[in-house]
């Protein structure tokens, strides 16, 4: 190898430094694009969660007339917390799964048979994809296994008929009105896994025709919870909304539209920057290789 002059050494170091910076911006743009993709996917849930609403029932709201020993925190572990938790796990799983996939490739290359087969870029990508999927699956299992059980989990369990659930037995013994019972059991059906849509529809049909602002206030029902149940079962609102609830819905719609355009434009821009930086980094790498070969 030829002895490099100080000026040539400086140029090579500057070229390598430029390549590292370009790679950094490429990775940053990819992560930003992933963040915007996550925002695009959960924009509606997040927008409604910001105003205290949800598109699916996530917790059991009990009117004050029910003297069950469930703390307020257990009932209102809100929609915003759950949406942010989902986004956080999504952003964690992307880089961790990518790193785990590269580690998976490294481990495979320790074996001679795998090393010979992975000389093909297609097979290498397939192996990387398998490692990514395996890591994602493990993280998803951890995500849902680590979720803390709610205090009322045992109350809403049943096998075939919702009337077999402990909460249904309690409602019968407490002699609550049919209106309150139907409200609680409709939530129970939607919280059950799998979701019991037939039972939820049955009990909602007993509530909605007679539900008005006075009755809802008298029995301590939550208007937001009623709205969410209608959205989950019918994908539309049947009861007229109060001015306060309509104001929340309008704000959520505005937030969702803002997130839509923000995520779409930023995702497109970040993807373009990532592609340009990746191409430029590849070009700089090829220049470095040619210079090294010429010097050799």
ZAMARGU-4260 file (C-alpha; in steps of 0.2 Angstrom, whole numbers, plus 5000, padded with zeros to 4 digits):
<rodrens>
0) 5000/5000/5000 | 5006/5017/4995 | 5011/5030/5009 | 4997/5043/5010 | 5001/5061/5010
5) 4994/5071/5024 | 4982/5080/5013 | 4975/5064/5006 | 4973/5057/5023 | 4963/5072/5028
10) 4952/5070/5013 | 4949/5052/5016 | 4945/5055/5035 | 4933/5069/5029 | 4925/5057/5017
15) 4922/5044/5030 | 4915/5057/5042 | 4903/5063/5029 | 4898/5045/5026 | 4894/5043/5044
20) 4884/5058/5045 | 4874/5053/5030 | 4871/5036/5038 | 4865/5045/5054 | 4852/5055/5045
25) 4846/5040/5035 | 4843/5031/5051 | 4835/5046/5059 | 4824/5048/5044 | 4819/5030/5045
30) 4814/5031/5063 | 4804/5047/5060 | 4795/5038/5046 | 4791/5024/5058 | 4785/5036/5071
35) 4773/5045/5058 | 4767/5028/5052 | 4762/5024/5070 | 4754/5041/5072 | 4744/5038/5056
40) 4738/5020/5062 | 4732/5026/5079 | 4727/5044/5075 | 4708/5042/5078 | 4711/5032/5094
45) 4723/5045/5100 | 4713/5060/5095 | 4697/5054/5104 | 4708/5049/5119 | 4715/5066/5120
50) 4697/5072/5124 | 4692/5058/5135 | 4683/5047/5122 | 4686/5030/5114 | 4681/5020/5100
55) 4681/5004/5110 | 4676/5000/5128 | 4692/4999/5138 | 4685/4999/5156 | 4670/4996/5166
60) 4661/5011/5172 | 4649/5008/5187 | 4636/5020/5193 | 4638/5026/5210 | 4622/5017/5216
65) 4632/5001/5214 | 4642/4998/5230 | 4656/4987/5223 | 4673/4989/5230 | 4682/4995/5214
70) 4692/5011/5215 | 4690/5026/5204 | 4707/5023/5196 | 4703/5005/5191 | 4688/5012/5182
75) 4696/5026/5173 | 4713/5019/5168 | 4709/5031/5153 | 4709/5029/5134 | 4724/5041/5133
80) 4735/5030/5144 | 4731/5015/5134 | 4734/5024/5117 | 4750/5031/5122 | 4755/5014/5129
85) 4752/5006/5112 | 4762/5019/5103 | 4776/5017/5115 | 4777/4998/5113 | 4775/5000/5094
90) 4790/5012/5093 | 4800/5001/5105 | 4797/4985/5095 | 4803/4992/5078 | 4821/4996/5083
95) 4823/4981/5095 | 4816/4969/5081 | 4828/4976/5068 | 4843/4974/5080 | 4837/4957/5085
100) 4836/4952/5066 | 4854/4958/5063 | 4859/4948/5078 | 4850/4933/5071 | 4859/4934/5055
105) 4876/4935/5064 | 4871/4919/5074 | 4866/4910/5058 | 4883/4914/5049 | 4892/4905/5063
110) 4886/4889/5055 | 4895/4884/5039 | 4879/4878/5030 | 4869/4894/5034 | 4884/4905/5029
115) 4885/4897/5012 | 4867/4899/5008 | 4867/4917/5014 | 4879/4922/5001 | 4863/4926/4991
120) 4856/4943/4996 | 4838/4937/4994 | 4841/4922/5006 | 4849/4935/5018 | 4834/4946/5018
125) 4822/4931/5020 | 4833/4926/5036 | 4833/4944/5042 | 4814/4945/5040 | 4811/4929/5049
130) 4822/4936/5064 | 4812/4952/5063 | 4795/4943/5064 | 4801/4931/5078 | 4808/4946/5089
135) 4791/4956/5085 | 4781/4941/5091 | 4791/4939/5107 | 4789/4957/5111 | 4771/4957/5107
140) 4769/4942/5119 | 4778/4952/5133 | 4768/4967/5129 | 4751/4959/5133 | 4757/4947/5146
145) 4764/4962/5156 | 4747/4971/5156 | 4741/4972/5174 | 4724/4963/5177 | 4710/4975/5181
150) 4701/4974/5198 | 4685/4969/5190 | 4692/4956/5178 | 4684/4942/5188 | 4667/4950/5188
155) 4665/4950/5169 | 4670/4932/5165 | 4657/4920/5159 | 4658/4905/5146 | 4641/4905/5136
160) 4628/4916/5144 | 4631/4933/5151 | 4619/4930/5165 | 4631/4917/5172 | 4644/4931/5175
165) 4647/4937/5193 | 4642/4955/5189 | 4625/4949/5183 | 4622/4939/5199 | 4627/4954/5209
170) 4615/4966/5199 | 4601/4954/5202 | 4604/4953/5221 | 4606/4972/5223 | 4589/4975/5214
175) 4595/4988/5203 | 4584/4995/5190 | 4583/4987/5172 | 4591/5003/5165 | 4606/5002/5176
180) 4608/4983/5174 | 4607/4985/5155 | 4620/4999/5156 | 4632/4988/5166 | 4629/4972/5156
185) 4631/4980/5139 | 4649/4986/5145 | 4652/4968/5152 | 4648/4960/5135 | 4660/4972/5126
190) 4674/4969/5138 | 4672/4950/5137 | 4684/4941/5126 | 4679/4937/5113 | 4667/4952/5112
195) 4649/4947/5114 | 4641/4959/5102 | 4624/4950/5102 | 4622/4953/5121 | 4629/4970/5119
200) 4616/4974/5106 | 4602/4967/5116 | 4606/4977/5132 | 4609/4993/5122 | 4592/4991/5113
205) 4584/4991/5131 | 4594/5007/5135 | 4594/5018/5120 | 4575/5020/5117 | 4572/5027/5135
210) 4589/5036/5138 | 4588/5055/5140 | 4599/5068/5149 | 4588/5067/5164 | 4588/5049/5166
215) 4606/5047/5162 | 4610/5060/5176 | 4598/5053/5188 | 4606/5035/5188 | 4624/5042/5186
220) 4628/5035/5169 | 4642/5041/5159 | 4637/5049/5143 | 4655/5046/5135 | 4653/5028/5139
225) 4636/5027/5131 | 4643/5035/5115 | 4658/5023/5115 | 4646/5008/5116 | 4636/5015/5101
230) 4651/5017/5091 | 4658/5000/5094 | 4642/4991/5091 | 4633/5001/5078 | 4648/5012/5071
235) 4636/5027/5073 | 4628/5038/5086 | 4609/5034/5090 | 4606/5045/5105 | 4607/5064/5102
240) 4623/5071/5110 | 4624/5084/5123 | 4633/5101/5119 | 4647/5096/5130 | 4649/5079/5122
245) 4647/5086/5104 | 4661/5099/5108 | 4673/5084/5113 | 4668/5075/5097 | 4672/5091/5086
250) 4688/5093/5094 | 4693/5075/5092 | 4688/5076/5073 | 4700/5091/5071 | 4714/5083/5080
255) 4712/5067/5069 | 4712/5078/5053 | 4728/5087/5059 | 4737/5071/5064 | 4732/5063/5047
260) 4740/5077/5036 | 4755/5079/5048 | 4759/5060/5048 | 4756/5059/5029 | 4767/5074/5024
265) 4780/5070/5037 | 4781/5051/5032 | 4783/5056/5013 | 4796/5068/5017 | 4806/5057/5029
270) 4805/5042/5017 | 4812/5053/5003 | 4826/5059/5014 | 4830/5041/5020 | 4831/5035/5002
275) 4842/5050/4996 | 4853/5048/5011 | 4854/5029/5009 | 4859/5032/4990 | 4872/5045/4995
280) 4879/5034/5008 | 4881/5020/4996 | 4889/5031/4983 | 4902/5037/4996 | 4905/5019/5001
285) 4909/5015/4983 | 4921/5030/4982 | 4930/5025/4997 | 4932/5007/4990 | 4938/5013/4974
290) 4951/5025/4982 | 4957/5010/4994 | 4959/4999/4979 | 4968/5012/4969 | 4980/5015/4984
295) 4983/4996/4985
</rodrens>
